[in-house]
Amino acid sequence: MIETDILVVGAGPSGSLAAKEAALHRAKVILIDRKSAIGSPKRCAEGVSKNGLAELGIKPDPRWIARDLKGVRLVAPNGTNVWLDNDTIQLPESGYILERKVFDKHMAMDAARAGATIMIKTNATALERVEDGIIITADHFGEEIKIHAHIVIAADGPESKIGRWAGLESSTAPEYMESCAQYEMAGVEMENNRDIALFFGSVSPGGYAWIFPKGDDIANVGLGVLKTHTDKTAIEHLNEFVKNCPETKNAQPVELNVGGDPVGGIIKDRIGDNILVVGDAGGFVNPLTGGGINSALESGVYAGIVAAQAIQEGDYSKKKFKEYVKLTDENIGKNYKKYDKAKEYLLSLNDDELNDIAKEFEKADFSEVNPRSLIKMLVKVSPKALLKLGKLF
């Protein structure tokens, strides 16, 4: 039996940062990941906010920055472009395109430097509650091991099993799980390879398509769809988009990534006796944008600190972990309900209505751009938006 104070399952950004923070606060921590190489394969468009990283004390490193972004381009179904440039407009969500295969390893290495023990190729297969904690059974390089921890932090992604095994109702309902597909491509001919491009409308039912540049002609090209809005698969929609988009029709894929993106908001049942749930496993994904790296990192920080405090006090109860719920509700989830309403409104629009809004956005004078200001602009230009969103802000 391997003994530890805290076991973190999953070495994505949230898990690694949770492990780091817990170790820095003097807890004995083990971080396990089922993969042989942390960060690979990626399941992400790799965009991250600069401000968000800075607030968490994560210093930029050229080893994991693929592209320093300058702006955003919103593309309507008829091809109308709305350019939002960081040089003229305050873009708090402007950021980097990461190389996740490097970034995730960097975060795990930081956890190791802080004192956490890293165990790769270690797949959790069962969970058992005992009087003083939880025992996780895992396959470690083909051999069965058991790890006894007072606290388990579940950071095992959108298809999380650990929370459910521990008795939490932590699954994302199928209607809120976007199906995503993405190619990393070479030969992409972007209009501006320093801006991310977002394509809206029937090209991606229930979501949007994106081109996130990683180099002069290299980009992540992907989309997310909701099964409630289409009978086609995400890859079928992606192949159609790549074929028809002037910027990608001559490009070649070098990597395919697929996976789910939970866009139903933060799950309520994210704590229990001896357990906390973080990152995608906890639904820490912006319902409007589908982005989750920054919020995953932030949830990991809170979980690591709260768990370490619980170890110091010898109290691993659900009641003790309510501080984690408070921190995540106040700092991450406070706007998620508003963003979810905005998403529902956008999904109610047809292509013609989106084209009309883009036409008005072209003429709009933006002083800053973030989800809040975009919703305000929607209310200003669309009577339909005023009825549905006017009371949000």
C-alpha positions as CSV (number, residue, x, y, z in Angstrom):
1,M,0.0,0.0,0.0
2,I,1.4,3.4,-1.0
3,E,0.5,6.1,1.5
4,T,0.0,9.8,0.8
5,D,-1.9,12.8,2.1
6,I,-3.3,13.8,-1.2
7,L,-3.7,11.9,-4.5
8,V,-4.3,13.9,-7.6
9,V,-5.7,11.8,-10.5
10,G,-4.9,13.4,-13.9
11,A,-1.9,15.6,-14.8
12,G,-3.6,18.1,-17.0
13,P,-3.2,21.8,-16.1
14,S,-5.7,21.7,-13.2
15,G,-4.3,18.5,-11.7
16,S,-0.7,19.6,-11.9
17,L,-1.4,23.0,-10.4
18,A,-3.5,21.4,-7.6
19,A,-0.6,19.1,-6.9
20,K,1.9,22.0,-6.9
21,E,-0.1,24.1,-4.6
22,A,-0.8,21.3,-2.2
23,A,2.9,20.4,-2.1
24,L,3.9,24.0,-1.5
25,H,1.5,24.0,1.4
26,R,3.4,21.1,3.0
27,A,1.2,18.2,2.1
28,K,2.5,14.9,0.8
29,V,1.2,14.6,-2.7
30,I,1.2,12.0,-5.5
31,L,0.1,13.0,-9.0
32,I,-0.8,10.1,-11.3
33,D,-1.6,10.2,-15.1
34,R,-2.6,7.3,-17.2
35,K,-0.5,8.4,-20.2
36,S,3.1,7.6,-21.0
37,A,3.7,11.2,-22.0
38,I,1.9,13.9,-20.1
39,G,0.1,16.3,-22.4
40,S,-0.1,13.9,-25.3
41,P,-2.3,13.6,-27.2
42,K,-3.7,17.1,-26.8
43,R,-7.4,17.6,-26.6
44,C,-7.6,21.3,-26.9
45,A,-7.5,24.3,-29.3
46,E,-4.6,25.5,-27.1
47,G,-5.7,29.1,-26.6
48,V,-5.1,30.7,-23.2
49,S,-5.5,34.2,-21.7
50,K,-2.3,36.1,-20.8
51,N,-4.0,37.9,-18.0
52,G,-5.2,34.6,-16.6
53,L,-1.8,33.1,-16.5
54,A,-0.3,36.2,-14.9
55,E,-2.9,36.2,-12.2
56,L,-1.9,32.7,-11.3
57,G,1.8,33.5,-11.3
58,I,2.6,31.4,-14.4
59,K,5.4,33.1,-16.2
60,P,5.5,32.9,-20.0
61,D,8.1,30.5,-21.4
62,P,8.9,30.5,-25.1
63,R,9.2,26.7,-24.9
64,W,5.5,26.4,-24.6
65,I,4.3,29.5,-26.5
66,A,3.5,28.6,-30.2
67,R,2.0,32.0,-31.0
68,D,1.6,35.4,-29.4
69,L,-1.8,36.6,-30.5
70,K,-2.7,40.2,-31.5
71,G,-6.5,39.9,-31.9
72,V,-9.6,38.1,-32.8
73,R,-11.6,37.8,-36.0
74,L,-15.3,36.9,-35.9
75,V,-16.6,35.5,-39.1
76,A,-20.3,35.5,-40.1
77,P,-21.9,32.7,-42.3
78,N,-21.7,35.0,-45.3
79,G,-18.0,35.7,-44.7
80,T,-18.4,39.1,-43.1
81,N,-15.3,39.7,-40.9
82,V,-15.4,41.6,-37.6
83,W,-11.8,42.5,-36.7
84,L,-10.9,43.1,-33.0
85,D,-7.3,44.1,-32.7
86,N,-5.4,44.2,-29.4
87,D,-3.5,47.4,-30.5
88,T,-6.7,49.5,-30.7
89,I,-9.1,47.6,-28.4
90,Q,-8.6,46.3,-24.9
91,L,-8.8,42.5,-25.2
92,P,-8.4,41.0,-21.7
93,E,-8.9,37.6,-23.2
94,S,-6.1,38.1,-25.7
95,G,-3.4,35.5,-25.2
96,Y,-1.2,32.8,-26.5
97,I,-1.6,29.7,-28.5
98,L,0.2,27.0,-26.4
99,E,2.1,23.9,-27.3
100,R,0.1,21.8,-24.9
101,K,2.4,18.9,-25.2
102,V,5.1,21.1,-23.7
103,F,3.0,23.2,-21.4
104,D,1.4,20.3,-19.6
105,K,4.8,18.7,-19.0
106,H,6.1,22.1,-17.8
107,M,3.2,22.3,-15.2
108,A,3.8,18.7,-14.1
109,M,7.6,19.5,-13.7
110,D,6.7,22.5,-11.5
111,A,4.6,20.2,-9.4
112,A,7.5,17.8,-9.0
113,R,9.9,20.7,-8.1
114,A,7.4,21.7,-5.4
115,G,7.6,18.3,-3.9
116,A,4.9,16.2,-5.5
117,T,5.6,12.6,-6.6
118,I,4.8,12.0,-10.3
119,M,3.6,8.6,-11.5
120,I,3.1,8.3,-15.3
121,K,1.4,5.4,-17.1
122,T,-0.7,4.9,-14.0
123,N,-4.4,4.3,-14.7
124,A,-6.9,4.4,-11.9
125,T,-9.2,1.4,-12.2
126,A,-11.2,1.3,-8.9
127,L,-12.0,3.4,-5.8
128,E,-12.8,2.2,-2.3
129,R,-13.8,4.3,0.6
130,V,-12.2,3.4,3.9
131,E,-12.5,5.0,7.4
132,D,-9.7,7.5,7.0
133,G,-9.7,8.2,3.3
134,I,-9.9,6.6,-0.1
135,I,-7.9,3.7,-1.7
136,I,-7.4,4.0,-5.4
137,T,-6.4,0.8,-7.3
138,A,-4.4,1.5,-10.4
139,D,-2.6,-0.2,-13.2
140,H,1.0,1.1,-13.0
141,F,3.2,-0.1,-15.9
142,G,1.1,-3.3,-16.1
143,E,1.2,-4.0,-12.4
144,E,-1.7,-3.5,-9.9
145,I,-0.9,-1.0,-7.1
146,K,-3.0,0.5,-4.4
147,I,-2.7,4.1,-3.1
148,H,-4.2,5.2,0.1
149,A,-4.9,8.9,0.4
150,H,-6.8,11.1,2.9
151,I,-8.0,13.3,0.0
152,V,-8.4,12.6,-3.7
153,I,-8.5,15.4,-6.2
154,A,-10.3,14.3,-9.4
155,A,-8.7,16.0,-12.4
156,D,-9.4,13.2,-14.9
157,G,-11.1,15.3,-17.6
158,P,-14.5,15.6,-19.2
159,E,-15.3,11.9,-19.0
160,S,-14.3,11.8,-15.3
161,K,-14.9,8.5,-13.5
162,I,-13.3,9.3,-10.1
163,G,-16.1,11.6,-8.9
164,R,-18.8,9.1,-9.8
165,W,-16.9,6.3,-8.2
166,A,-16.8,8.4,-5.0
167,G,-20.5,8.8,-5.1
168,L,-20.8,12.3,-6.6
169,E,-23.3,13.2,-9.3
170,S,-20.5,14.7,-11.3
171,S,-21.3,13.7,-14.9
172,T,-22.1,16.2,-17.5
173,A,-25.5,15.6,-19.2
174,P,-25.1,14.4,-22.8
175,E,-27.0,17.5,-24.1
176,Y,-24.3,19.7,-22.6
177,M,-21.3,17.8,-23.9
178,E,-20.0,19.3,-27.2
179,S,-18.4,16.9,-29.6
180,C,-15.2,18.4,-30.9
181,A,-12.8,17.5,-33.7
182,Q,-9.7,19.3,-34.7
183,Y,-6.8,19.0,-37.1
184,E,-3.4,20.6,-36.7
185,M,-2.7,21.6,-40.3
186,A,0.2,22.9,-42.4
187,G,-0.4,25.1,-45.4
188,V,-3.1,27.2,-43.8
189,E,-3.6,30.5,-45.6
190,M,-5.0,32.8,-42.9
191,E,-5.9,36.4,-43.6
192,N,-4.0,37.3,-40.5
193,N,-1.9,34.7,-38.8
194,R,-1.6,36.7,-35.6
195,D,-5.4,36.6,-34.9
196,I,-7.6,33.7,-34.0
197,A,-10.6,33.3,-36.3
198,L,-14.0,32.1,-35.0
199,F,-16.7,31.0,-37.6
200,F,-20.3,31.1,-36.6
201,G,-23.6,29.6,-37.9
202,S,-24.6,26.4,-39.6
203,V,-21.0,25.6,-40.3
204,S,-20.9,24.2,-36.7
205,P,-24.4,23.5,-35.3
206,G,-24.5,24.2,-31.5
207,G,-21.0,25.7,-31.4
208,Y,-18.5,27.4,-33.7
209,A,-15.5,26.6,-35.9
210,W,-12.0,28.0,-35.2
211,I,-8.7,28.6,-36.7
212,F,-6.0,29.1,-34.1
213,P,-2.6,30.0,-35.7
214,K,0.5,28.3,-34.3
215,G,2.9,29.5,-37.0
216,D,3.1,31.3,-40.4
217,D,1.1,28.5,-42.1
218,I,0.4,26.2,-39.2
219,A,-2.9,26.2,-37.2
220,N,-5.3,24.2,-35.1
221,V,-8.5,24.0,-37.2
222,G,-11.5,22.6,-35.4
223,L,-15.1,22.9,-34.3
224,G,-17.5,21.8,-31.7
225,V,-21.1,20.6,-32.2
226,L,-24.0,19.6,-30.0
227,K,-25.7,16.4,-30.8
228,T,-29.1,18.1,-30.2
229,H,-28.4,20.4,-33.2
230,T,-27.1,18.0,-35.8
231,D,-27.2,14.4,-37.1
232,K,-23.7,14.6,-38.4
233,T,-20.5,13.9,-36.5
234,A,-18.1,16.6,-35.5
235,I,-15.5,15.1,-38.0
236,E,-18.0,15.2,-40.8
237,H,-18.7,18.9,-40.1
238,L,-15.0,19.6,-39.8
239,N,-14.1,18.0,-43.1
240,E,-16.8,20.1,-44.8
241,F,-15.5,23.2,-43.2
242,V,-11.9,22.5,-44.2
243,K,-13.0,21.8,-47.8
244,N,-15.1,24.9,-48.1
245,C,-13.0,27.5,-46.2
246,P,-10.7,29.4,-48.5
247,E,-8.0,29.5,-45.7
248,T,-7.9,25.7,-45.2
249,K,-8.8,24.2,-48.6
250,N,-5.2,23.8,-49.6
251,A,-3.9,22.8,-46.1
252,Q,-2.9,19.3,-45.0
253,P,-3.6,17.7,-41.6
254,V,-0.7,16.4,-39.6
255,E,-2.7,15.5,-36.4
256,L,-6.3,14.7,-35.5
257,N,-7.7,15.4,-32.0
258,V,-11.2,14.5,-30.9
259,G,-13.0,14.7,-27.5
260,G,-15.8,16.1,-25.5
261,D,-16.1,19.7,-24.1
262,P,-18.5,20.1,-21.1
263,V,-20.4,23.4,-21.7
264,G,-23.2,23.0,-19.1
265,G,-21.4,25.0,-16.4
266,I,-19.8,24.0,-13.2
267,I,-21.2,20.9,-11.7
268,K,-22.8,21.4,-8.3
269,D,-21.8,18.1,-6.8
270,R,-18.0,18.7,-6.9
271,I,-17.1,18.0,-3.3
272,G,-17.6,15.1,-0.9
273,D,-15.9,13.6,2.1
274,N,-12.3,13.1,1.1
275,I,-12.8,14.3,-2.5
276,L,-12.7,17.5,-4.7
277,V,-13.3,17.7,-8.4
278,V,-11.4,20.2,-10.6
279,G,-10.9,21.3,-14.3
280,D,-13.0,19.7,-17.0
281,A,-14.1,17.0,-14.7
282,G,-15.8,19.7,-12.6
283,G,-17.3,21.5,-15.6
284,F,-14.9,24.5,-15.3
285,V,-15.5,25.5,-18.9
286,N,-17.0,28.8,-20.1
287,P,-20.4,27.9,-21.5
288,L,-20.2,30.7,-24.1
289,T,-16.7,30.2,-25.4
290,G,-16.0,26.6,-24.6
291,G,-12.6,27.7,-23.2
292,G,-11.4,26.0,-20.1
293,I,-7.6,26.2,-19.6
294,N,-7.6,29.3,-17.4
295,S,-10.5,28.2,-15.3
296,A,-9.1,24.7,-15.0
297,L,-5.8,26.2,-13.7
298,E,-7.7,28.4,-11.2
299,S,-9.8,25.6,-9.9
300,G,-6.7,23.6,-9.4
301,V,-5.1,26.3,-7.3
302,Y,-8.1,26.5,-5.0
303,A,-8.4,22.8,-4.6
304,G,-4.7,22.4,-3.8
305,I,-4.8,25.1,-1.1
306,V,-8.0,23.9,0.5
307,A,-6.9,20.3,0.5
308,A,-3.6,21.1,2.0
309,Q,-5.3,23.1,4.8
310,A,-7.6,20.1,5.4
311,I,-4.6,17.9,5.8
312,Q,-3.0,20.3,8.3
313,E,-6.3,20.3,10.3
314,G,-7.0,16.6,10.0
315,D,-10.5,17.3,8.6
316,Y,-11.3,15.8,5.3
317,S,-15.0,16.2,5.4
318,K,-17.3,17.6,2.8
319,K,-18.1,20.5,5.2
320,K,-14.4,21.4,5.2
321,F,-14.3,21.6,1.4
322,K,-17.2,24.1,1.2
323,E,-14.5,26.8,1.1
324,Y,-13.5,25.3,-2.3
325,V,-17.1,25.7,-3.6
326,K,-17.2,29.2,-2.3
327,L,-13.9,30.2,-4.0
328,T,-14.8,28.7,-7.3
329,D,-18.4,30.1,-7.3
330,E,-17.2,33.6,-6.5
331,N,-14.2,33.7,-8.8
332,I,-15.0,31.4,-11.7
333,G,-18.7,30.6,-11.8
334,K,-20.3,34.0,-11.1
335,N,-20.8,34.8,-14.7
336,Y,-21.3,31.3,-16.1
337,K,-25.1,31.5,-15.9
338,K,-25.1,34.7,-17.9
339,Y,-22.8,33.2,-20.5
340,D,-25.0,30.2,-20.7
341,K,-28.0,32.5,-21.5
342,A,-26.0,34.2,-24.1
343,K,-25.1,30.9,-25.7
344,E,-28.7,29.8,-25.8
345,Y,-29.6,33.1,-27.5
346,L,-26.8,32.7,-30.1
347,L,-27.9,29.1,-30.8
348,S,-31.4,30.4,-31.5
349,L,-30.2,32.6,-34.4
350,N,-30.2,31.5,-38.0
351,D,-27.4,32.4,-40.5
352,D,-29.3,35.4,-41.8
353,E,-29.7,36.8,-38.3
354,L,-26.0,36.2,-37.6
355,N,-25.1,38.0,-40.8
356,D,-27.2,41.0,-39.8
357,I,-25.5,41.2,-36.4
358,A,-22.1,41.0,-38.0
359,K,-23.0,43.9,-40.2
360,E,-23.8,46.0,-37.2
361,F,-20.7,44.8,-35.3
362,E,-18.6,46.0,-38.3
363,K,-19.8,49.5,-37.6
364,A,-19.6,49.3,-33.8
365,D,-17.1,51.2,-31.8
366,F,-15.6,48.8,-29.2
367,S,-13.5,50.1,-26.4
368,E,-12.9,46.7,-24.9
369,V,-13.9,43.2,-25.9
370,N,-14.8,40.4,-23.5
371,P,-17.9,38.1,-23.2
372,R,-19.6,40.8,-21.1
373,S,-19.1,43.6,-23.6
374,L,-20.0,41.4,-26.6
375,I,-23.3,40.5,-24.9
376,K,-24.0,44.2,-24.3
377,M,-23.3,44.9,-27.9
378,L,-25.7,42.1,-28.9
379,V,-28.4,43.7,-26.8
380,K,-27.7,47.1,-28.5
381,V,-28.0,45.9,-32.1
382,S,-30.7,43.2,-31.9
383,P,-34.2,43.7,-30.6
384,K,-34.4,39.9,-30.1
385,A,-31.3,40.0,-27.9
386,L,-32.8,42.9,-25.9
387,L,-35.8,40.6,-25.0
388,K,-33.7,37.6,-24.1
389,L,-30.5,39.2,-22.7
390,G,-31.4,42.7,-21.6
391,K,-31.6,41.9,-17.9
392,L,-28.3,40.0,-17.7
393,F,-26.1,43.1,-17.2
